[in-house]
Amino acid sequence: MSATGARTALDEMGAKGEFKRKDSAFRDIVQKGGRFKPEAGRYHLYVSLACPWACRCVAVMHMKGLQDVVGLSVSHPTWQHTRPGQDEHCGWAFASPGDPPLSSSTGQGSFDCADCIPDTVNGAKFVRDLYALSHDTSGKYSVPVLWDKKEKCVVNNESSEILRMFNSEFNELSSAPDLDLYPADLRAKIDEINDWVYPTINNGVYRCGFATSQEAYETAFDELFAALDRVEGILGQQRYLAGDVLTEADIRLFMTLIRFDEVYVVYFKTNKAFIHEYPNLRGYVQDLYQTPGTPA
Ligand SMILES: N[C@@H](CCC(=O)N[C@@H](CS)C(=O)NCC(=O)O)C(=O)O
């Protein structure tokens, strides 16, 4: 952690070298009758397309047809120094499609800005600036961020909650109000699935990649591959995780699986097997990739 208190996920370590993700800091909810009411043009979503958590929200935003209701900014996929000369923090930076390519904060590679969408709401250069505008005290500047243009503050930075708001709170403004990714009759089932898929797979790949002891890495690694075997078995019986309908549990899992072979196997050392080697997982990823709205 830097002297200013700014930190990243890489600072969230337990005593035994295990990654201990801290809870998201901003947890207000958009809802009818509440402080943050569902309104067209009021909210703005800040994401990085490199981030599986943020891409959950982008996918549901598209599936629910909310592109004209909620604004979007997309940061550059690399981390940059956010306060050069002041502290060492590196994080998400905004850029415009015509800008020259950027290297990572460690000077590696050269990545163009073609997919970036700058911040037209606050003119922020970094995601960190949004947190500063919202008087953040947590010191962690993650995406996704759901921003309220009216009160000029972060509403929520927890993807699982933003996803649910997009699913149910904007239905009067949505072009797909009947699509329900968290239907009442499946909620208990979806919650039960999320309860093990999140720690072992979604967060499990990070627990492998960020571990600083062999023991912590092996624990996360074994739990991850046991969970993938479990999903492989489930998908041998049914098309989706909760049965025969697509739910948020699938969107959440897909965002990890689609990055697995390309990114996590090398970057996070989750290298016991590739997803494409599991027949059912492979077909499931291909199926979801063809579902309108999900590719991200
Ligand atoms: N709990 C958050 C986690 C989001 C998260 O960890 N985002 C990462 C990108 S994949 C991030 O922005 N990290 C910035 C940092 O660690 O400083 C959520 O699900 O929304």
The ligand as an SDF file (V2000), in Angstrom:
LIG
                    3D

 20 19  0  0  0  0  0  0  0  0999 V2000
  -16.0550   -6.9700   -6.0190 N   0  0  0  0  0  0  0  0  0  0  0  0
  -15.7810   -6.2420   -7.1630 C   0  0  0  0  0  0  0  0  0  0  0  0
  -14.4100   -6.6280   -7.7270 C   0  0  0  0  0  0  0  0  0  0  0  0
  -14.0510   -5.8460   -8.9430 C   0  0  0  0  0  0  0  0  0  0  0  0
  -12.5650   -5.9660   -9.2580 C   0  0  0  0  0  0  0  0  0  0  0  0
  -11.8140   -6.6230   -8.5300 O   0  0  0  0  0  0  0  0  0  0  0  0
  -12.1410   -5.3260  -10.3630 N   0  0  0  0  0  0  0  0  0  0  0  0
  -10.7290   -5.3220  -10.6990 C   0  0  0  0  0  0  0  0  0  0  0  0
  -10.5260   -5.5870  -12.1730 C   0  0  0  0  0  0  0  0  0  0  0  0
  -10.7760   -7.2500  -12.6370 S   0  0  0  0  0  0  0  0  0  0  0  0
  -10.1690   -3.9470  -10.4530 C   0  0  0  0  0  0  0  0  0  0  0  0
  -10.6970   -2.9780  -10.9330 O   0  0  0  0  0  0  0  0  0  0  0  0
   -9.0780   -3.8870   -9.7060 N   0  0  0  0  0  0  0  0  0  0  0  0
   -8.4170   -2.6470   -9.4280 C   0  0  0  0  0  0  0  0  0  0  0  0
   -7.4410   -2.7970   -8.3130 C   0  0  0  0  0  0  0  0  0  0  0  0
   -7.2550   -3.9120   -7.7900 O   0  0  0  0  0  0  0  0  0  0  0  0
   -6.8580   -1.7800   -7.9530 O   0  0  0  0  0  0  0  0  0  0  0  0
  -16.8840   -6.5310   -8.1330 C   0  0  0  0  0  0  0  0  0  0  0  0
  -17.2420   -7.6980   -8.3430 O   0  0  0  0  0  0  0  0  0  0  0  0
  -17.4180   -5.5850   -8.6850 O   0  0  0  0  0  0  0  0  0  0  0  0
  1  2  1  0
  2  3  1  0
  2 18  1  0
  3  4  1  0
  4  5  1  0
  5  6  2  0
  5  7  1  0
  7  8  1  0
  8  9  1  0
  8 11  1  0
  9 10  1  0
 11 12  2  0
 11 13  1  0
 13 14  1  0
 14 15  1  0
 15 16  2  0
 15 17  1  0
 18 19  2  0
 18 20  1  0
M  END
$$$$
